[in-house]
């Protein structure tokens, strides 16, 4: 997929799919999501994180933090990828700090301490976790 097509796809409503490799045969072959709808569901839940997909090899969620709030997460048992949809902040992992904003993609290895800090505008982040063998 070319970079421009991939970039355009990220600006359109999010579509996540599984190709059936290692997936449960009873699970759908694909499923689409709209970021705005996920954000609304998350807000109604009253929690900062809402998982919207769980299949044998991964799970995904939307994570939202208001400007000025504190990120209270602790290290996870799975590798993860963050995609910043909206907002600005600093991201700290393994003693290093970087600025993040819309379009930032971050990878964090399982067990590594990390968090968003100095959140200057509301963050909306898509999160994808690799599943562990004990899920």
C-alpha positions in Angstrom: 0.0 0.0 0.0 1.4 3.4 -0.9 2.1 6.0 1.8 -0.6 8.3 0.5 -3.3 5.6 0.4 -2.3 4.5 3.9 -2.4 8.1 5.2 -5.8 8.7 3.6 -7.1 5.5 5.2 -6.2 6.8 8.6 -8.1 10.0 8.1 -11.2 8.2 7.1 -13.2 6.2 9.6 -11.0 3.5 11.1 -11.4 0.0 9.6 -9.7 -2.8 11.3 -9.7 -6.3 9.9 -8.4 -9.8 10.6 -7.5 -12.1 7.8 -8.3 -15.3 9.6 -4.7 -16.3 10.2 -4.8 -17.9 13.7 -8.3 -16.4 14.3 -11.2 -18.2 15.7 -13.2 -19.6 12.8 -16.4 -18.4 14.5 -15.1 -14.8 14.6 -16.0 -12.4 11.7 -13.4 -12.2 8.9 -13.4 -8.4 9.3 -15.1 -5.7 11.2 -15.2 -1.9 10.7 -15.3 0.9 13.4 -15.7 4.7 13.3 -13.4 6.6 15.7 -16.2 9.0 16.6 -18.6 6.2 17.6 -15.8 4.5 19.6 -15.1 7.8 21.4 -18.8 8.3 22.2 -19.0 4.7 23.6 -15.8 5.3 25.7 -17.2 8.6 27.1 -20.5 6.9 28.1 -18.5 4.2 29.9 -16.9 6.8 32.2 -13.5 5.2 31.7 -10.4 6.5 29.9 -9.9 3.3 27.9 -12.5 1.3 26.0 -11.5 -2.0 24.4 -13.4 -2.4 21.1 -11.8 -5.5 19.6 -10.5 -8.8 21.0 -9.4 -11.6 18.7 -6.9 -14.4 19.5 -3.8 -12.6 18.3 -4.5 -9.0 19.4 -6.9 -6.6 21.0 -7.5 -2.9 20.3 -9.0 0.0 22.2 -9.4 3.8 22.3 -7.7 5.7 25.1 -8.6 9.3 25.8 -7.0 11.7 28.3 -8.2 15.3 28.8 -5.8 18.2 28.7 -4.0 18.6 32.0 -5.0 15.1 33.2 -2.6 12.5 34.5 -2.0 9.2 32.7 -2.1 6.5 35.5 -1.4 3.4 33.4 1.2 0.9 34.5 3.4 -1.4 32.3 1.5 -4.0 30.3 2.2 -7.7 29.8 1.8 -7.3 26.0 3.7 -5.3 23.3 1.6 -2.4 22.2 1.3 0.3 19.5 -0.3 3.7 20.0 -1.6 5.9 17.2 -2.4 9.4 18.2 -5.6 10.5 16.5 -5.9 13.9 18.2 -4.2 16.0 20.9 -0.7 16.9 22.0 1.4 15.7 24.9 4.8 14.4 25.8 5.4 10.6 26.0 7.8 9.0 28.4 9.1 5.5 28.0 12.2 3.8 29.3 13.6 7.1 30.5 13.2 8.9 27.2 10.7 11.6 26.4 9.3 12.7 23.0 6.6 15.1 21.9 3.5 13.5 20.3 0.6 14.7 18.3 -1.8 13.7 15.6 -0.2 11.1 13.4 2.4 10.0 16.0 2.9 6.2 16.2 4.6 4.7 19.2 5.7 1.1 20.0 6.2 0.0 23.6 7.7 -3.4 24.5 5.8 -5.4 27.1 6.9 -4.6 30.7 8.3 -1.2 29.9 7.2 1.7 32.1 5.5 4.4 30.0 3.0 7.3 30.1 1.7 10.4 28.5 2.6 13.6 30.3 2.1 17.4 29.9 -1.1 16.8 28.0 -1.7 20.2 26.4 -4.8 19.3 24.4 -7.2 16.4 24.7 -5.6 13.1 23.6 -7.5 10.5 21.5 -5.3 7.4 21.0 -5.9 4.1 19.2 -4.1 1.3 21.1 -3.3 -2.1 19.7 -2.0 -4.9 22.0 -0.4 -8.1 20.9 -2.1 -10.9 22.7 -0.1 -13.1 25.1 -0.3 -16.9 25.1 -2.2 -16.8 28.4 -5.1 -14.5 27.1 
